[in-house]
Amino acid sequence: MRKPGLIICLVSCVLASSGVYGGEALSKYPETVAVLQLLYADESKAMQSYWACAEQAHKEKQFNIESFYASLAISKSIRVEAIGVMLMDMEIAPVEPAESDIRVSSTKFNLKLLTNIQLPKLEKRYPILLEHIKPEGHAVAIQNISLAWKVDVQHRELAEEILSSLESFFGIGAKIPDAFYVCQGCGSTVVDVPDLTCPICEGPISDYVQADAKWRFNRAIEGNELLSDQEKAFAVRMYDYIYAAEHDQEEIELGAEAFKGQLYVRWGLGSPREFCLCEKIYVAGLEKMSQMWAGYNSIDADDLDEADKTFLKEMHDKYGDGPINLRREKGKVPAEVLKLLDMVEIVSGRTEFEDQDLIFLRALIGS
Ligand SMILES: [Zn+2]
């Protein structure tokens, strides 16, 4: 039999390249360790390749497929982490895969490749790997690899659905979901969040996070340690606003200096890379955005001048005591006013305006 022979060869290769051994675990679970190292490298490479495919889909303006690939990459990052933790628990350092070129083709071809490559892996490789490690009885590893198998089946099925949708009627009216959900426990990837528990790992459905075409921005902001949680949420709302209007925007070019300086360091998106139009619009607006944030947070509702107090009184006389929703105003709200309301909502994070929000609105009207 060729396949098991291949695995044994890979196993010894991985062991030979393993720098750090947890002596006890290695003598007790040699095959399990080798298979985990193998999968660790595989999943790491798959993660990088899916990120690259997401970027390719973005270039082709296939934003829904970009979301799909982002969800796969997030799922793979969860798998990589899980395998890493298992190895570390055995006091064995995971071996990072050697740098290799990530090659991507057109989005359609990438999808075809995904469905073709996955099939033999799903039908043959996982069963062989599991058979191989079962005699050693490492229950956690066996369960983890079984979950990975199920998750890969999901990935392939989703890819097939998207591909057939793209191919029917030459992709005209192709129905591809614009967001996917990934279980943070096991990497399960779905279009609709399950009702009760994760069908793969039986964890709570609150573990499911959304992956959409804004992943790149969200990831950068999430990793920005200079921002508080409120500031991150504000930046994400700002980006959502820019993103929603992307189709009306014209291409802009930013000079290298836009990515230097304190403002970019504070609110920016990390090391410069190939930014998409929405990200460039966000960076171009950083000065205004940070002024907005500072202005809003400098409002002290207990220390207002007479003009502000009068404004608040007029608003409450007209709309009542509680928080005020100005979008419910009867008649057509002019577009310029709607834009100001958008800004207040972005900075405050609410549509029912408190006094601080109303004062900020007044300042925007004044400016
Ligand atoms: Zn799960």
Boltz pocket constraint, residues with backbone or C-beta under 6 A from the ligand:
constraints:
  - pocket:
      binder: B
      contacts: [[A, 183], [A, 184], [A, 185], [A, 186], [A, 187], [A, 188], [A, 198], [A, 199], [A, 200], [A, 201], [A, 202], [A, 203]]
      max_distance: 6.0
